[in-house]
Amino acid sequence: MKKDKTTSEKEWQEILTPEQYYVLRQKGTERPFTGEYNDHYQKGAYHCAACGEQLFSSETKFDGHCGWPSFDKALEGAVEYIKDTSHGMIRTEVVCANCHSHLGHVFPDGPQETTGDRYCMNSISLKFVPEE
């Protein structure tokens, strides 16, 4: 089955673990410093845990000191941005462009020598594929 924007929520519940469903489909957040990829720096690519589309290169990952995996840019066309006014804040949510699953948020406090952006992603929203 192709997993994309046309996949129903019932199908997502069957595909994903309860924890993945909470973050990816219900816009949840994993606790800081608990995710598998927070301190992970192996060479490779980070894909959407829901649909498998490639989102980030390990070359753009850095230590954001925030408790979640941080990247300074996404692959072109891989993500979409949504204004998020939940929790009394104004933020920019980042979702997978292919399946619209929630990945995290992007903030303008990343490395100034690159993009200046910090894509603060949930580890559970990602699947790492090592470089061969």
N, C-alpha and C positions, 0 to 999 in steps of 0.2 A: 504494500500500500504506500502510495506517495503521501508524504506528510507535508502539508502546506496550509495556506489560509482557508482551504475548503474543508479541512479536517474538523469534524464536529467535536464539541466538548466531551461528549460521551466517548468518542474514539480516543481523545487525548487521555481521559481517565483510565482507559484500558491499556494504553501504551506506556504512560509515565508512572513512576512510583508516586505514592501520596506526597512525599516531600517535593519531588520535581513538579508535580501538578500545582502544589501550593505556590511555588515561586514562579514557574514559567507561565502558568495560565491564570493564576489568581493574583499576580503581582506582589507576591510575598518577598521577604528578604531573609536570607540566612544570617545567623548571628555572626558578628565580626570575629576574625581570627580563627574560625572553625572550618572554613572551606578547604577543600583538597588542593586548590591551585593558588592560594594566597602566597605561599613561599615557594612556588614552583617555577624553575627557570630553565627547564630542558628546551632544546631547540625543537620546533615543530609548529603546529597550527592548532588553534582553538576553534572548535565547531559548535554549533547550536546543539544542545543536548536533546532537544525535541525533534528537530528535522534533519540534522546532520550537515547543514550548510556551513561552509567555512566563514568565520567572522573576523578573526584576528590572527596575526602572525606573532610568534614568540619574540621576534625582533622589536615589536612595539610594546612589550610588557616591561613594567618597571615597578619598583617598590614604592607604592603610594602612601605607605605608613597609615593606612585607613582600615585594614582588617579584611579587605576584599581584593581579589585580583584587579590590577590596574593596568590599563593600556593607554598609549597616547593617541592612537587612531585605529579605526576599524578599516577593514578592506572596503574599497570603493563599492557602494551599492549594497553592501551586506546587511546594513542596519537602517532602521527608520527612527525618527525622533518624534516624541509626543510630549506636549506640555502637560506637566503633572502638578496639580495644585493640592494634592492630598497632604494630610498631616500639617496643615497650616503653613506650607512652604511652596515656593515656586521652583520647580526643578525640571530637568529635561530627561524624560524616560527614554531608554534605548530598548528597541524591540528588534527581533530578527525580521528582516525584510521578506523572507520567504514564508514564515509561518506565524508571524506576529507574536511570538512568545516573548515574555518579559525577560530581559537580561540584566538590567540594572539602570544606572543613571550616568550621565556625563556632566562633569563640572569643569569650570574654566580655571582650575588651579593645578594643572599638570605641569610638566617640565617646559619651561619657557624656551629652552634651546631647541625644542622640537615644535609641537603643535600648540602647547599651552593647555591642552585638554587632558582630563583624567577620566577615562571610561572606567567607572567603578562597577564591576560585574560580579554577579553571584557565581561562585564555583559550580553550584548545582545546575546552573543554566548552561554550562560549558562542557564539552568533551574534548580532551586533548589527544591529538594524533601526533606521535613523535616523527621527527624528520628521519628519513631513511638514509 
